[in-house]
Amino acid sequence: MEIDQCLLESLPIGQRQRLVRRMRCDQIRAYYEREKNLQRQQGGVKVRAPSTHGRKHRIRFRHADIIKDAIIRHDDKEGSKIQGDEIKKSKVREKRSEECEREI
């Protein structure tokens, strides 16, 4: 699957990352298919694709990107969740700094 570079750059970052990931998965799948066919022709040892049942990789996006995507999709729930998480983190930071000041 080929995509014009200008078109790819014009997409929002979240959509671009999803598209590139999907293209990479297709590329890997095609590689394993070619290897499997080559091994069948040669009658040699079988090559297996890595197991997909194991732990999946986790991708973390920056909060700013998540909020931008939520705004584009008009997803108030996700935007509120991210803002709530940030508020909690800032309160924890404030509490820690107060504790450090008390110790001094």
N, C-alpha and C positions, 0 to 999 in steps of 0.2 A: 504494500500500500504506500504509494508516494503522494506527498502533499507539497504543494508549492510553498516555498519558504515565506513569501510575502503573506500568503493566506494564513500560515501558521503563526506568524508574528502579529497578525491583526486580531487573533483570538484572545479572549481574556486569559489570564495566567492559569486559573483553575481548569478551564476547559482545555487549554493547551497541554497541561500536565496529564490530564486524563487521556487525551488523544495520543500523546507520545507514549504513555504507559501501555495503552492498548496496542499500539503499533509494535512496541518492543516485545510484548507477549506473543503477538502473531509471528514476529520474526523468530523468536526462540522456538515456537511450536513448529514452524516450517523447517528449522534447522534439524530438530529431532526427527521429523518425518523423513528428511533427506538421508540422515544417518541410518535410520532404521531400514530404508529401502536399499541403501548401499550395502549394509551388513547382510541383508537377505540375498542380494545378488552374489556376494562373496561367500556366503555360507559360513560366516565366522561367528564370533561371539556377539550376542545381542546387546544393543545399547538401549538402556531404559531412560526415559525422561525422569527428572527428579520428582519425588513424591509430592503431590499437592495436598496430602492429608496432614502433613506436619504443620508447624506453626507458620502462619502467613506473615509476610512482611507488613510492617505498619508504617504508614507514611503520615507525617505530621506537617500540617501547613501552618504558616504564621497566622496569628489571630487577625491581622489586618486583611489578609487574603480571604479568610473565612467570612469576615464581616462584609467585605465587598461582594462576595458571591451571594451571601444572604440578602443583601440589599437588591442585587440584580434579580433574584428569585422572589423578592418580597416575602422572605421567610423571617417573620418577626420573632418567632420562637427561638430560632438558632442565634439570631443577633442578640436577643436578650440573654441567652445562656452564656454566650461568650463575654458579654459585658459583665454579667454577674460573676463569672469566674475571675475576671480581671479585678473587680472590686474586692473580692475575697482575698486575692493575692496581695493587693495593695494594703489591705487591713492587716494581714499577717506581717508584711514588711514593716509597717508602722509600729506594730506591737513589739517586734524584735528590736527595732531601733530604740524604742522607749526602754526596753529591758537592758539594752547595752548602756544607755545613758545612766540608768539607775545604778548599774554596777560601777560606773566610773565615779 
